[in-house]
Amino acid sequence: MNQKYIKSFDGTQIGYQVTGTGKTAFILCNGLGGSLVAWSPIYKHFGKDFKFITWDYRGIFTSAVPENKATLAIPYNVKDLELILKKEGVTKGLVGGWSMGVQVALEFYRQRPKFFKGLFLINGTCGYPLRTAFNSPLTRYLVPVVNSVLKRVLPRVQPRLAPVAHKVISTDEFIKIIIRLGMIHRNFNTKIFRQIASDIINTDLGIYHEVLDHLCVHDATDVMQTIRVPSLLVAGTRDIMTPAHAMEKMARRIPGAEFLAIHEGSHYSLLEFPDLINARLALFLKEHGFLKASAPKTRTRKRLPRRRLLRRKQNP
């Protein structure tokens, strides 16, 4: 994996990553709670077939905080992506989005539809995520209030809380608790989960919640009916953040879209059922000509040793 940087349109330094040896570009739009590592089952499995490119959103992980906090909004993250693609010389490719990345991918389609060869969306929604999160009508009212408090409090307490949080996520008891709460499936790769959690703890949580504010008021519902490329949508039946019924509704709105519901999958379905999702993604890519189909194995007759052949000829 190559870690790279660019100066964006407003001078903000944006970190991005490139991996894979294939010719076709596959853009990965991260979730707010995950860096490139959240996509590891896909870029490791398809690394020889595609060139994967992803980037850290403004103020998150390897990207700097912009001077103007208004540019934390999704359209500006798309502007960053366009500059990255220009630097990398990429003019067309596949686009994938997970969680927040689903909205980012749809916003990118709004601005650059001709870039897209195909679309892969997993565990996300098209907009206003609080309207469906936790399957409760109260979420849209409670979360903004809580988020407003966290933006003010976390920057002051984060230096003291971070060491404690790191110790908590390293315990098996913590993993057992979040499994019982239905936040993740027992299949979850705990090593990757701890890396994702550690990255979040280390980032500026004040900025993190600023980005969340912008995410919650973004909407790309109008984009779905305009999509004219092969699309595969994947949801988890136990995803409490972006429920499966919301993604299934999206699939009905996108012309010709394919939909897969992962039984028992949470918001981290890819890290819980990687083999199943990779198999379905491979089928999708092959059917639409993005991935070469494997040549069928031909059955060859086992050759007998020469001595045995000679004996058979001598004994009619």
C-alpha positions as CSV (number, residue, x, y, z in Angstrom):
1,M,0.0,0.0,0.0
2,N,1.3,3.4,-1.0
3,Q,0.5,6.4,1.3
4,K,0.4,9.6,-0.7
5,Y,-0.6,13.3,-0.2
6,I,-2.0,16.2,-2.2
7,K,-2.8,19.8,-1.6
8,S,-6.4,20.3,-2.3
9,F,-8.3,23.2,-3.9
10,D,-8.1,25.2,-0.6
11,G,-4.6,24.2,0.4
12,T,-5.7,21.4,2.8
13,Q,-3.4,18.4,2.8
14,I,-5.3,15.3,1.9
15,G,-3.9,11.8,2.5
16,Y,-4.8,9.0,0.2
17,Q,-3.8,5.4,-0.4
18,V,-3.2,3.3,-3.5
19,T,-2.9,-0.5,-3.7
20,G,-3.3,-3.3,-6.2
21,T,-1.6,-4.1,-9.5
22,G,-4.6,-4.2,-11.9
23,K,-5.2,-1.8,-14.7
24,T,-8.8,-0.9,-13.9
25,A,-9.3,1.7,-11.1
26,F,-11.6,0.8,-8.2
27,I,-12.3,3.8,-6.0
28,L,-13.2,3.0,-2.4
29,C,-15.2,5.6,-0.4
30,N,-14.6,5.0,3.3
31,G,-17.1,5.1,6.1
32,L,-16.7,7.7,8.8
33,G,-15.6,5.0,11.2
34,G,-13.0,3.2,9.1
35,S,-9.9,3.8,7.0
36,L,-8.6,1.6,4.2
37,V,-8.3,-1.3,6.5
38,A,-12.1,-1.7,6.6
39,W,-11.8,-2.6,2.9
40,S,-9.0,-5.2,3.4
41,P,-11.1,-8.3,2.4
42,I,-11.7,-6.7,-1.0
43,Y,-8.4,-5.2,-1.9
44,K,-6.5,-8.3,-0.7
45,H,-8.8,-10.6,-2.7
46,F,-8.9,-8.6,-5.9
47,G,-5.5,-7.0,-5.6
48,K,-4.2,-8.5,-8.9
49,D,-7.3,-7.4,-10.8
50,F,-7.7,-3.7,-9.9
51,K,-5.9,-0.6,-8.8
52,F,-7.6,0.5,-5.6
53,I,-7.6,4.1,-4.6
54,T,-9.1,5.6,-1.4
55,W,-8.6,8.7,0.7
56,D,-9.1,10.0,4.2
57,Y,-11.9,12.6,4.5
58,R,-11.0,16.2,5.6
59,G,-9.9,16.3,9.2
60,I,-9.9,12.5,9.6
61,F,-6.8,10.2,10.0
62,T,-4.1,11.3,7.5
63,S,-5.9,14.3,6.2
64,A,-5.5,17.8,7.7
65,V,-8.3,19.9,9.2
66,P,-9.4,22.6,6.8
67,E,-9.4,26.2,7.9
68,N,-13.0,26.6,6.8
69,K,-15.0,24.0,8.7
70,A,-17.9,24.3,6.2
71,T,-15.6,22.4,3.8
72,L,-16.0,19.2,5.9
73,A,-19.3,18.7,4.0
74,I,-19.5,15.7,1.5
75,P,-19.3,17.7,-1.8
76,Y,-15.9,19.1,-0.7
77,N,-14.6,15.5,0.0
78,V,-15.7,14.7,-3.6
79,K,-13.6,17.7,-4.8
80,D,-10.6,16.2,-3.0
81,L,-11.3,12.9,-4.8
82,E,-11.4,14.5,-8.2
83,L,-8.0,16.1,-7.6
84,I,-6.6,12.8,-6.5
85,L,-7.9,11.1,-9.6
86,K,-6.4,13.8,-11.8
87,K,-3.0,13.3,-10.1
88,E,-3.2,9.6,-10.6
89,G,-4.3,9.9,-14.2
90,V,-7.5,8.0,-13.7
91,T,-10.5,9.1,-15.9
92,K,-12.8,6.1,-15.5
93,G,-13.4,3.3,-13.0
94,L,-15.5,1.3,-10.6
95,V,-16.7,3.0,-7.4
96,G,-17.4,1.4,-4.0
97,G,-18.9,3.0,-0.9
98,W,-19.3,1.7,2.7
99,S,-21.4,3.5,5.3
100,M,-20.8,7.3,4.9
101,G,-19.0,6.3,1.7
102,V,-22.3,5.3,0.1
103,Q,-23.4,9.0,0.3
104,V,-20.0,10.1,-0.9
105,A,-20.2,7.7,-3.9
106,L,-23.7,8.9,-4.8
107,E,-22.6,12.6,-4.6
108,F,-19.6,11.7,-6.8
109,Y,-22.0,10.2,-9.3
110,R,-24.1,13.4,-9.2
111,Q,-21.0,15.4,-10.2
112,R,-19.1,13.0,-12.5
113,P,-21.5,10.3,-13.9
114,K,-19.3,9.6,-16.9
115,F,-16.5,8.4,-14.6
116,F,-18.4,5.4,-13.4
117,K,-18.1,1.9,-14.9
118,G,-20.0,0.3,-12.1
119,L,-21.2,0.9,-8.5
120,F,-20.8,-1.2,-5.4
121,L,-22.5,0.0,-2.2
122,I,-22.5,-1.7,1.2
123,N,-24.1,-0.9,4.6
124,G,-25.2,2.7,3.9
125,T,-28.0,4.9,2.9
126,C,-28.7,7.6,0.2
127,G,-29.1,10.4,2.7
128,Y,-30.4,11.8,6.0
129,P,-29.1,8.6,7.8
130,L,-30.8,9.6,11.1
131,R,-34.2,9.1,9.6
132,T,-33.6,5.3,9.5
133,A,-30.8,4.7,12.1
134,F,-31.7,2.4,15.0
135,N,-35.2,2.0,13.4
136,S,-36.5,4.8,15.7
137,P,-38.2,8.1,14.8
138,L,-36.5,9.6,17.9
139,T,-33.0,9.2,16.5
140,R,-33.2,12.3,14.3
141,Y,-34.0,14.4,17.3
142,L,-31.7,12.9,19.9
143,V,-28.5,12.4,17.9
144,P,-28.0,16.1,16.9
145,V,-28.4,17.2,20.5
146,V,-25.9,14.5,21.7
147,N,-23.6,15.3,18.9
148,S,-23.6,19.0,19.7
149,V,-22.6,18.3,23.3
150,L,-19.8,15.9,22.2
151,K,-18.3,18.5,19.9
152,R,-17.8,20.8,22.8
153,V,-16.8,18.2,25.4
154,L,-14.6,15.7,23.6
155,P,-11.8,18.0,22.6
156,R,-11.2,18.8,26.3
157,V,-11.4,15.3,27.7
158,Q,-10.0,13.3,24.8
159,P,-6.3,13.4,26.0
160,R,-7.3,11.9,29.3
161,L,-9.9,9.4,27.9
162,A,-7.8,8.1,25.0
163,P,-5.5,5.9,27.0
164,V,-8.4,4.4,28.9
165,A,-10.3,3.8,25.7
166,H,-7.3,2.0,24.2
167,K,-7.2,-0.4,27.2
168,V,-11.0,-1.0,27.0
169,I,-11.0,-2.0,23.3
170,S,-8.1,-4.4,23.9
171,T,-10.1,-6.5,26.3
172,D,-12.1,-9.6,25.3
173,E,-14.9,-8.5,27.6
174,F,-15.5,-5.4,25.5
175,I,-15.8,-7.5,22.3
176,K,-18.3,-9.8,24.0
177,I,-20.4,-6.9,25.2
178,I,-20.8,-5.3,21.7
179,I,-21.6,-8.7,20.2
180,R,-24.4,-9.1,22.8
181,L,-25.7,-5.6,22.0
182,G,-25.9,-6.7,18.3
183,M,-23.4,-4.1,17.2
184,I,-21.2,-6.7,15.5
185,H,-21.5,-10.4,14.6
186,R,-19.4,-13.0,16.4
187,N,-17.6,-13.6,13.0
188,F,-16.1,-10.2,13.2
189,N,-12.3,-10.0,12.6
190,T,-11.4,-8.6,16.1
191,K,-7.9,-7.6,15.0
192,I,-9.3,-5.3,12.3
193,F,-12.0,-4.0,14.6
194,R,-9.4,-3.0,17.2
195,Q,-7.4,-1.2,14.5
196,I,-10.5,0.7,13.3
197,A,-11.4,1.6,16.9
198,S,-7.9,2.7,17.7
199,D,-7.8,4.9,14.6
200,I,-11.0,6.6,15.7
201,I,-9.7,7.1,19.2
202,N,-6.6,8.8,17.9
203,T,-8.4,11.2,15.5
204,D,-9.7,14.6,16.5
205,L,-13.1,13.6,17.9
206,G,-14.4,17.2,17.8
207,I,-13.8,17.2,14.0
208,Y,-15.1,13.7,13.7
209,H,-18.5,14.9,15.1
210,E,-18.4,18.0,12.9
211,V,-18.2,15.6,9.9
212,L,-21.1,13.6,11.3
213,D,-23.2,16.8,11.4
214,H,-22.6,17.4,7.7
215,L,-23.3,13.7,6.9
216,C,-26.6,13.8,8.7
217,V,-28.0,16.7,6.5
218,H,-26.7,15.4,3.2
219,D,-29.1,13.8,0.7
220,A,-28.6,12.1,-2.6
221,T,-32.0,10.5,-3.0
222,D,-32.5,12.3,-6.3
223,V,-29.3,10.7,-7.8
224,M,-30.4,7.1,-7.6
225,Q,-32.9,7.2,-10.5
226,T,-30.3,8.8,-12.7
227,I,-27.8,5.9,-12.3
228,R,-27.1,4.1,-15.6
229,V,-24.3,1.7,-14.7
230,P,-24.3,-1.8,-13.2
231,S,-24.9,-1.6,-9.5
232,L,-24.7,-4.0,-6.6
233,L,-26.0,-3.1,-3.2
234,V,-25.3,-5.2,0.0
235,A,-26.9,-4.8,3.4
236,G,-26.8,-6.6,6.7
237,T,-30.0,-7.8,8.3
238,R,-28.8,-6.8,11.7
239,D,-27.3,-3.4,10.7
240,I,-28.8,-1.0,13.3
241,M,-27.0,2.0,11.8
242,T,-28.2,1.7,8.2
243,P,-31.0,-0.9,8.2
244,A,-31.3,-3.4,5.4
245,H,-34.8,-2.2,4.5
246,A,-33.3,1.3,3.6
247,M,-30.8,-0.3,1.2
248,E,-33.4,-2.5,-0.3
249,K,-35.5,0.5,-1.0
250,M,-32.4,2.2,-2.7
251,A,-31.9,-0.9,-4.9
252,R,-35.5,-0.6,-6.1
253,R,-34.9,3.0,-7.1
254,I,-31.7,2.4,-9.0
255,P,-32.5,1.0,-12.5
256,G,-31.4,-2.6,-12.8
257,A,-29.6,-2.7,-9.4
258,E,-28.8,-6.0,-7.8
259,F,-29.4,-6.5,-4.0
260,L,-27.9,-8.9,-1.5
261,A,-29.0,-9.1,2.2
262,I,-26.4,-10.7,4.5
263,H,-28.2,-12.8,7.1
264,E,-27.1,-11.7,10.6
265,G,-24.7,-9.1,9.1
266,S,-24.1,-5.9,11.1
267,H,-22.9,-2.5,9.9
268,Y,-19.5,-4.3,9.4
269,S,-20.8,-7.1,7.1
270,L,-17.7,-7.1,5.0
271,L,-15.5,-7.9,8.0
272,E,-17.9,-10.5,9.2
273,F,-18.8,-12.4,6.0
274,P,-15.9,-11.6,3.7
275,D,-15.9,-14.8,1.7
276,L,-19.6,-14.5,0.9
277,I,-19.4,-10.9,-0.1
278,N,-16.3,-11.4,-2.2
279,A,-18.0,-14.3,-4.0
280,R,-21.0,-12.2,-4.8
281,L,-18.9,-9.3,-5.9
282,A,-16.8,-11.5,-8.1
283,L,-19.9,-12.8,-9.8
284,F,-21.2,-9.3,-10.3
285,L,-17.8,-8.2,-11.8
286,K,-17.6,-11.2,-14.1
287,E,-21.2,-10.9,-15.4
288,H,-20.6,-7.2,-16.3
289,G,-17.2,-7.8,-17.9
290,F,-15.1,-6.1,-15.2
291,L,-13.4,-9.3,-14.2
292,K,-12.2,-12.2,-16.4
293,A,-14.1,-15.4,-15.8
294,S,-11.9,-18.3,-14.7
295,A,-11.2,-20.8,-17.4
296,P,-13.1,-24.0,-16.8
297,K,-10.9,-26.9,-15.7
298,T,-10.5,-29.5,-18.4
299,R,-10.5,-33.1,-17.2
300,T,-7.4,-34.9,-18.6
301,R,-7.1,-38.7,-18.8
302,K,-4.4,-39.8,-16.4
303,R,-1.5,-41.2,-18.3
304,L,-0.3,-44.7,-17.3
305,P,3.4,-45.3,-16.9
306,R,5.1,-46.6,-20.1
307,R,5.9,-50.0,-18.6
308,R,2.3,-50.6,-17.7
309,L,1.2,-49.7,-21.3
310,L,3.7,-52.1,-22.7
311,R,2.4,-54.9,-20.5
312,R,-1.2,-54.3,-21.6
313,K,-0.2,-54.6,-25.2
314,Q,1.6,-57.9,-24.5
315,N,-1.4,-59.4,-22.6
316,P,-4.4,-59.0,-25.1
